[in-house]
Amino acid sequence: MTIAEALIFATKFLEKHSIEDASLEAEILLCHVLALNRASLITHNQQTIEPQKYETLKHFLFRRAQHEPSAYIIGKQPFMSLDFFVDHSVLIPRPETEQLVEVVLRVAGHESQVMILDVGTGSGAIAVSLAKYLPYAKIMGIDSSEEAIKMAQKNAEYHKVSDRCQFIVGNVLEPLKNVGTAFMAARNKWTVPIFDLIVSNPPYIPTSEIENLQPEVKNWEPRQALDGGKDGLFYLRKLIEEGPKLLKKGGYLILEFGQGQAPALKELARGTFKKIEILKDFSQKDRIFCGQI
């Protein structure tokens, strides 16, 4: 079977199983199996596929037909023009979150020696991207999942920024209460603001809406990275209430949030931040909270 024939077969198979963007998904899987980029896939489309690789492709197609995301199947996902390792322990990085990173880059400034905290770091996509594009920045990532922290560390090492990234296990901001004198002046008290910027893409989907999500999301991605509690604001509320206590004067809290949540966030932030912006995503939906204390 040639590459061209395999693409036709894979596309039809995925269409039969109601997979969106079947032709693109077929290309992604075949590129990975053959270790080719998309351009080479086209220019070498008459090349014959080895039987073993064809069997691997069929196995991948079967997994995708069960609505398992391609990123988990091939074990990586592009984000900010970088490749990130992912598995079922972490949320798959999304284009909307690239905008979150771009806001942080703009606020931080390329030459700044900033200290940044990434809450709910997951695969480390935000933290590692910031370390990659801000050569003088130091980033700490927190996540409640030990498996996610291992994945973030793996990505930091792969992109050669592990010397400027530190990852710790913990829930939201709790770990920073006991880090010691390097971060806090007194045990269990928010007394010394240390970060120039806190960024987070926290769980923000209301619990009742999880079951309405696409099967690729609700059946495969970690629920703890999605579920934002009854109103979707559980983690966002914590970050807005407690985050400023860890920021230097003039520091920023930058958050990704869900549809319809902007008014509640602005109300929560009133009186704490001297400047608040709500920024829109590519679809012109309110998506990013940017507050300066």
C-alpha positions as CSV (number, residue, x, y, z in Angstrom):
1,M,0.0,0.0,0.0
2,T,1.3,3.5,-0.9
3,I,1.1,6.5,1.3
4,A,-1.6,8.0,-0.9
5,E,-3.7,4.8,-0.6
6,A,-3.1,4.7,3.2
7,L,-4.3,8.3,3.5
8,I,-7.5,7.6,1.6
9,F,-8.1,4.4,3.7
10,A,-7.4,6.2,7.0
11,T,-9.6,9.2,6.2
12,K,-12.6,7.1,5.2
13,F,-12.2,4.9,8.3
14,L,-12.2,7.9,10.6
15,E,-15.1,9.5,8.8
16,K,-17.1,6.3,9.3
17,H,-16.5,6.6,13.0
18,S,-17.6,10.3,13.1
19,I,-14.2,11.8,13.8
20,E,-14.1,15.5,13.0
21,D,-11.4,16.7,10.5
22,A,-10.9,13.1,9.5
23,S,-8.4,13.9,6.7
24,L,-6.2,16.1,9.0
25,E,-6.4,13.4,11.7
26,A,-5.3,10.8,9.2
27,E,-2.4,12.9,8.2
28,I,-1.3,13.5,11.8
29,L,-1.3,9.8,12.6
30,L,0.4,8.7,9.3
31,C,3.1,11.4,9.7
32,H,3.9,10.0,13.1
33,V,4.0,6.4,12.0
34,L,6.3,7.2,9.1
35,A,8.3,9.9,10.9
36,L,7.6,12.3,8.1
37,N,6.3,15.9,8.1
38,R,3.1,16.8,6.2
39,A,5.0,18.2,3.2
40,S,7.0,15.0,2.8
41,L,3.8,13.0,3.1
42,I,2.6,14.7,-0.1
43,T,5.8,14.6,-2.0
44,H,6.4,11.0,-1.2
45,N,2.8,9.8,-1.6
46,Q,3.7,7.0,-4.0
47,Q,6.2,5.5,-1.5
48,T,5.2,2.0,-0.3
49,I,4.5,1.6,3.4
50,E,6.2,-1.3,5.2
51,P,3.7,-3.9,6.5
52,Q,4.7,-3.4,10.1
53,K,4.1,0.4,9.9
54,Y,0.8,-0.2,8.2
55,E,-0.2,-2.4,11.1
56,T,0.8,0.4,13.5
57,L,-1.3,2.8,11.6
58,K,-4.3,0.5,11.8
59,H,-3.8,0.2,15.6
60,F,-3.7,4.0,15.9
61,L,-6.8,4.4,13.8
62,F,-8.7,2.0,16.0
63,R,-7.7,4.0,19.1
64,R,-8.8,7.3,17.4
65,A,-12.1,5.7,16.4
66,Q,-12.7,5.3,20.1
67,H,-12.4,9.1,20.3
68,E,-9.0,8.9,22.0
69,P,-7.3,12.2,21.1
70,S,-4.5,12.0,18.6
71,A,-2.2,13.8,21.0
72,Y,-2.4,10.9,23.4
73,I,-1.9,8.4,20.7
74,I,1.3,9.9,19.3
75,G,2.4,11.2,22.7
76,K,2.9,14.8,21.9
77,Q,1.2,18.1,21.0
78,P,2.5,21.3,19.3
79,F,2.1,24.5,21.4
80,M,3.7,27.8,20.8
81,S,5.7,26.3,17.9
82,L,7.2,23.8,20.3
83,D,6.5,20.1,20.7
84,F,5.3,18.9,24.2
85,F,5.1,15.4,25.5
86,V,1.6,14.5,26.8
87,D,-0.2,11.5,28.2
88,H,-3.5,10.8,29.9
89,S,-2.3,12.5,33.1
90,V,-2.3,16.0,31.6
91,L,-4.6,18.2,29.7
92,I,-3.8,18.6,26.0
93,P,-2.5,22.2,25.4
94,R,-4.9,24.2,23.3
95,P,-4.6,27.2,20.9
96,E,-6.6,29.4,23.2
97,T,-4.0,28.9,25.9
98,E,-1.3,30.1,23.4
99,Q,-3.0,33.5,23.6
100,L,-2.6,33.3,27.4
101,V,1.1,32.8,27.0
102,E,1.3,35.6,24.5
103,V,-0.3,38.0,27.0
104,V,2.3,37.0,29.6
105,L,5.1,37.5,27.1
106,R,3.9,41.0,26.3
107,V,3.5,42.0,30.0
108,A,6.7,40.4,31.1
109,G,9.0,41.8,28.4
110,H,11.7,39.8,26.7
111,E,14.7,41.1,28.7
112,S,13.1,41.1,32.2
113,Q,14.5,39.0,35.0
114,V,11.0,38.1,36.2
115,M,9.8,35.4,38.6
116,I,6.6,33.7,37.3
117,L,4.3,31.2,39.0
118,D,2.3,28.8,36.8
119,V,-0.6,27.3,38.8
120,G,-2.0,24.0,37.5
121,T,1.0,23.5,35.2
122,G,0.0,20.2,33.8
123,S,2.4,19.2,31.0
124,G,4.3,22.4,31.7
125,A,3.3,23.9,28.3
126,I,2.9,27.4,29.7
127,A,5.9,27.3,32.1
128,V,8.3,25.8,29.5
129,S,7.1,28.1,26.7
130,L,7.7,31.1,29.0
131,A,11.1,29.9,29.9
132,K,11.9,29.3,26.3
133,Y,10.8,32.7,25.1
134,L,11.9,34.7,28.2
135,P,15.6,33.8,28.5
136,Y,16.0,35.7,31.9
137,A,12.8,34.5,33.6
138,K,12.5,31.9,36.3
139,I,9.3,29.9,36.5
140,M,7.8,27.8,39.2
141,G,5.0,25.3,38.3
142,I,2.5,23.8,40.7
143,D,0.2,20.9,40.0
144,S,-1.8,18.5,42.3
145,S,-0.8,15.5,40.1
146,E,2.6,13.9,40.6
147,E,2.3,12.4,37.1
148,A,1.7,15.8,35.6
149,I,4.8,17.2,37.5
150,K,6.9,14.4,36.0
151,M,5.7,15.3,32.5
152,A,6.3,19.0,33.0
153,Q,9.9,18.2,34.2
154,K,10.4,16.0,31.1
155,N,9.3,18.8,28.8
156,A,11.5,21.3,30.6
157,E,14.5,19.0,30.2
158,Y,13.6,18.3,26.5
159,H,13.6,22.0,25.8
160,K,16.7,22.7,27.8
161,V,15.1,25.1,30.3
162,S,15.0,22.9,33.4
163,D,17.7,25.1,35.1
164,R,15.1,27.9,35.1
165,C,12.0,25.8,35.9
166,Q,11.0,24.3,39.2
167,F,8.0,22.1,39.6
168,I,6.3,21.1,42.8
169,V,3.3,19.0,43.7
170,G,0.5,20.7,45.5
171,N,-3.1,22.1,45.3
172,V,-3.4,25.6,43.9
173,L,-1.3,27.9,46.1
174,E,-1.1,25.7,49.2
175,P,2.5,24.5,48.7
176,L,3.9,28.0,48.9
177,K,2.7,28.3,52.6
178,N,5.4,25.9,53.6
179,V,8.3,26.4,51.2
180,G,10.4,28.1,53.8
181,T,12.3,31.4,54.2
182,A,13.2,31.5,50.5
183,F,9.6,32.3,49.7
184,M,7.8,33.1,53.0
185,A,8.9,35.0,56.1
186,A,6.7,33.1,58.5
187,R,5.1,29.6,58.4
188,N,1.6,29.3,57.0
189,K,1.3,33.1,56.3
190,W,1.1,35.0,53.1
191,T,3.6,37.7,54.2
192,V,6.2,38.2,51.5
193,P,5.1,38.8,47.9
194,I,7.7,37.2,45.6
195,F,6.3,36.8,42.1
196,D,6.2,39.4,39.4
197,L,3.5,37.5,37.6
198,I,1.1,34.6,38.3
199,V,-0.5,32.8,35.3
200,S,-2.9,29.9,35.2
201,N,-5.2,28.0,33.0
202,P,-7.2,26.4,35.8
203,P,-10.2,24.0,35.7
204,Y,-13.1,26.3,34.9
205,I,-15.9,24.1,33.5
206,P,-18.9,23.8,35.8
207,T,-19.3,20.2,37.1
208,S,-22.8,19.8,35.5
209,E,-21.4,20.6,32.0
210,I,-18.6,18.0,32.0
211,E,-20.9,15.3,30.5
212,N,-21.9,17.6,27.6
213,L,-18.3,17.9,26.4
214,Q,-16.9,16.1,23.4
215,P,-16.1,12.4,24.1
216,E,-12.4,13.2,23.3
217,V,-12.5,15.5,26.3
218,K,-14.8,14.0,28.9
219,N,-13.8,10.4,28.4
220,W,-10.0,10.9,28.0
221,E,-8.6,14.0,29.5
222,P,-8.1,14.2,33.3
223,R,-11.3,15.4,35.0
224,Q,-9.4,17.2,37.7
225,A,-8.0,19.5,35.0
226,L,-11.5,20.3,33.7
227,D,-13.9,20.4,36.7
228,G,-14.1,23.9,38.1
229,G,-16.8,23.1,40.7
230,K,-20.5,23.9,40.8
231,D,-20.2,27.3,39.1
232,G,-16.8,26.7,37.4
233,L,-15.3,29.4,39.5
234,F,-13.8,27.3,42.4
235,Y,-10.1,27.7,41.3
236,L,-10.5,31.1,39.7
237,R,-12.0,32.4,42.9
238,K,-9.0,31.1,44.9
239,L,-6.5,32.6,42.5
240,I,-8.1,36.0,42.5
241,E,-8.5,36.0,46.3
242,E,-5.1,34.6,47.3
243,G,-2.9,35.2,44.3
244,P,-2.3,39.0,44.9
245,K,-0.8,38.1,48.3
246,L,2.1,36.5,46.5
247,L,2.6,39.3,43.9
248,K,5.1,42.1,44.1
249,K,3.6,45.6,43.8
250,G,2.7,46.2,40.2
251,G,2.6,42.5,39.6
252,Y,0.1,40.7,37.3
253,L,-2.4,37.9,37.7
254,I,-3.3,36.5,34.3
255,L,-6.0,33.7,34.0
256,E,-7.8,31.8,31.3
257,F,-11.5,31.4,32.0
258,G,-14.7,30.1,30.4
259,Q,-17.7,31.5,28.6
260,G,-19.9,33.8,30.6
261,Q,-17.5,34.0,33.6
262,A,-16.1,37.5,33.0
263,P,-18.7,39.5,35.0
264,A,-18.1,37.2,38.1
265,L,-14.3,37.6,37.8
266,K,-14.5,41.4,37.6
267,E,-16.7,41.4,40.7
268,L,-14.4,39.2,42.6
269,A,-11.4,41.3,41.6
270,R,-13.0,44.6,42.5
271,G,-11.0,46.6,45.1
272,T,-7.9,44.3,44.9
273,F,-6.5,45.3,41.5
274,K,-5.7,48.8,40.3
275,K,-6.2,47.7,36.7
276,I,-8.3,44.9,35.2
277,E,-8.6,43.9,31.5
278,I,-10.8,41.2,30.0
279,L,-9.2,40.1,26.7
280,K,-10.9,38.1,23.9
281,D,-9.8,35.0,22.1
282,F,-9.6,34.3,18.3
283,S,-13.4,33.7,18.4
284,Q,-14.0,37.1,20.0
285,K,-15.1,35.5,23.2
286,D,-14.0,36.8,26.6
287,R,-11.2,34.4,27.6
288,I,-8.3,36.1,29.5
289,F,-8.4,38.0,32.8
290,C,-5.4,40.3,33.3
291,G,-5.2,42.1,36.7
292,Q,-2.5,44.3,38.0
293,I,-2.1,45.0,41.7
